Amino acid sequence: MGRFGGRRPGQLRNLEVEMGASPFAEGSCLISTGRTRVLCTASILDEVPPWREKSGKGWVTAEYNMLPRATHTRSRRERNRISGRTQEIQRLIGRALRSVVDMGVISGKTVIVDCDVIQADGGTRTACVTGAAVALQSAFKQMIREGSLSRNPMPLMVAGVSVGIVKGRVLLDLDYSEDSTAQVDLNVIATAKGKLVEVQGTAEG
């Protein structure tokens, strides 16, 4: 059985990044990987969490959300309590970003990167990581232009991609139809120099 769009097993989906998709944010982009689309915005706060105040360092964190009709059927909004899945994805994005940021350079500041999934067709976690990194880098460059940072605290980019085994075939960058039937599904996050940051994996059967 062929892949959607006639992709080869080791071929990525088409990747597009629209910079400045949310112009009021310090940094933003709309990232599209195939039919998965995520709006990522980076916001700078002149404060740090209470437990971080005496460290002399800043903080970078992430929040994740999926629109109710981002998928084939409508899902309920998470209002009063976020799900375990959402918490896990937020932490994944945050860890990935912090792995490439020098927190000492952003002392006294917190950066919150919001990742809002507009359309989900597999690979939402990895699209969020990649888009969040682009939005964060854009915010830091804006701060340098404004003179609020002396140098870029993010010398390396970080990105993610999925890989899996579907019906005995090893496939790169799984869409939903592949992800939902995969025997093995991995999310791989690495820096621009190829250093692995995190690998998440699940298997069935």
C-alpha positions in Angstrom: 0.0 0.0 0.0 1.4 3.4 -1.0 1.8 6.4 1.2 -0.4 9.5 0.9 1.0 11.8 -1.8 3.2 9.0 -3.2 5.9 9.5 -0.6 8.9 7.1 -0.4 9.4 5.3 2.9 12.3 7.7 3.9 10.7 10.9 2.5 9.5 13.7 4.8 6.2 15.4 4.2 6.3 18.9 2.7 7.4 21.4 5.4 6.4 25.0 5.3 7.0 27.8 7.8 5.2 31.1 7.7 7.1 33.6 9.9 5.3 36.3 11.9 1.9 34.5 11.7 0.9 36.2 15.0 2.4 39.7 14.7 1.6 40.8 18.3 3.9 38.1 19.7 7.6 38.6 20.1 8.2 35.6 17.9 5.8 33.4 15.9 5.3 31.0 13.1 2.7 28.8 11.4 4.3 25.4 10.7 2.8 22.9 8.3 4.1 19.4 7.9 1.9 17.8 5.3 -1.7 18.4 6.6 -0.6 19.0 10.2 -0.6 22.7 11.0 0.5 24.3 14.3 0.6 28.0 15.3 3.6 28.7 17.6 4.0 31.9 19.5 6.8 33.0 21.9 6.0 35.5 24.7 8.6 37.2 26.8 7.8 38.0 30.5 10.0 40.1 32.8 9.8 37.6 35.6 10.8 34.1 36.5 9.0 31.4 38.6 9.5 31.9 42.3 11.7 28.8 42.6 14.0 30.3 39.9 14.4 33.8 41.4 17.8 33.3 43.2 19.4 31.3 40.4 20.4 34.2 38.2 19.0 32.4 35.3 15.9 32.7 33.1 13.3 30.1 32.2 11.8 28.6 29.0 8.5 26.7 29.1 5.8 25.6 26.7 2.0 25.1 26.6 0.1 22.9 24.2 -3.4 23.0 22.9 -5.4 21.3 20.1 -8.5 23.0 18.6 -11.7 20.9 19.0 -12.0 20.2 15.3 -8.3 19.8 14.5 -9.1 16.1 14.0 -11.7 14.1 12.0 -14.2 14.3 14.9 -14.7 17.1 17.4 -12.9 16.7 20.8 -13.9 18.5 24.0 -12.0 21.6 25.0 -9.8 21.2 28.1 -11.1 23.8 30.4 -10.5 23.3 34.1 -8.0 20.5 34.0 -5.5 19.5 31.2 -5.1 15.8 30.3 -2.1 13.7 31.0 -1.4 13.6 27.3 -1.3 17.4 27.1 1.0 17.7 30.1 3.4 15.2 28.6 3.5 17.0 25.3 4.1 20.4 27.0 7.0 18.9 29.0 8.5 17.4 25.8 8.4 20.7 24.0 9.9 22.6 27.0 12.7 20.1 27.5 13.6 20.2 23.8 13.8 24.0 23.9 15.7 24.2 27.1 18.3 21.9 25.8 19.6 24.5 23.3 19.1 27.7 25.4 21.7 29.3 27.7 19.5 30.3 30.6 22.1 32.7 32.0 21.8 35.0 29.0 18.1 35.5 29.7 18.4 36.1 33.4 15.2 37.4 35.0 13.1 36.6 32.0 10.6 33.8 31.2 9.7 32.7 27.7 6.4 30.9 27.2 6.0 29.2 23.8 2.4 28.4 23.0 1.7 25.6 20.5 -1.8 25.5 19.2 -2.7 22.7 16.8 -5.0 23.9 14.1 -5.1 20.7 12.1 -3.8 17.3 13.2 -2.7 14.6 10.7 0.0 12.9 12.7 3.3 14.2 14.0 1.8 17.0 16.1 4.5 16.6 18.9 7.4 16.9 16.5 5.8 19.7 14.5 5.3 21.6 17.8 9.0 21.1 18.8 10.2 22.4 15.4 7.8 25.3 15.2 8.4 26.2 18.8 12.1 26.4 18.2 11.5 28.7 15.2 9.3 31.0 17.2 11.7 31.1 20.1 14.7 31.9 17.8 12.6 34.7 16.2 11.8 36.2 19.7 15.4 36.1 20.7 16.5 37.9 17.5 13.9 40.5 18.1 15.2 41.1 21.6 18.7 41.5 20.2 17.5 44.1 17.8 15.7 46.0 20.6 18.9 45.8 22.7 17.4 43.8 25.6 19.8 40.9 24.9 23.5 41.2 24.3 23.8 37.9 22.4 21.7 35.1 21.2 21.1 32.5 24.0 20.1 29.9 21.4 23.1 29.1 19.2 21.6 25.9 17.9 18.2 24.9 16.5 16.3 21.8 17.6 13.8 19.9 15.6 11.8 16.7 15.7 10.5 14.0 13.4 8.7 10.7 13.8 9.7 7.3 12.5 7.8 4.0 12.8 7.2 0.5 11.6 3.9 0.1 9.7 2.9 -3.3 8.3 6.6 -4.3 8.5 7.9 -1.2 6.7 10.1 1.4 8.3 8.6 4.8 7.5 9.8 8.4 8.2 7.4 11.2 9.3 4.2 9.3 9.9 0.8 10.8 9.1 -2.3 9.8 11.1 -3.3 6.9 8.9 0.2 5.4 9.4 0.6 6.4 13.1 -2.7 4.8 14.1 -1.7 1.4 12.7 2.0 1.4 13.5 3.6 -1.5 15.4 6.4 0.9 16.5 6.2 4.7 16.7 9.2 6.9 17.7 9.5 10.6 18.1 13.1 11.7 17.6 14.4 15.2 18.7 17.8 16.4 17.8 19.9 19.6 17.5 21.2 21.0 14.2 24.5 19.3 14.9 22.8 15.9 15.1 23.0 15.5 18.9 20.0 13.5 20.2 17.9 15.4 22.7 15.1 13.0 23.3 13.7 9.8 21.9 10.1 8.7 22.8 8.9 5.3 21.7 5.8 3.1 21.9 5.2 -0.4 20.4 2.2 -2.7 20.0 1.9 -6.4 19.4 
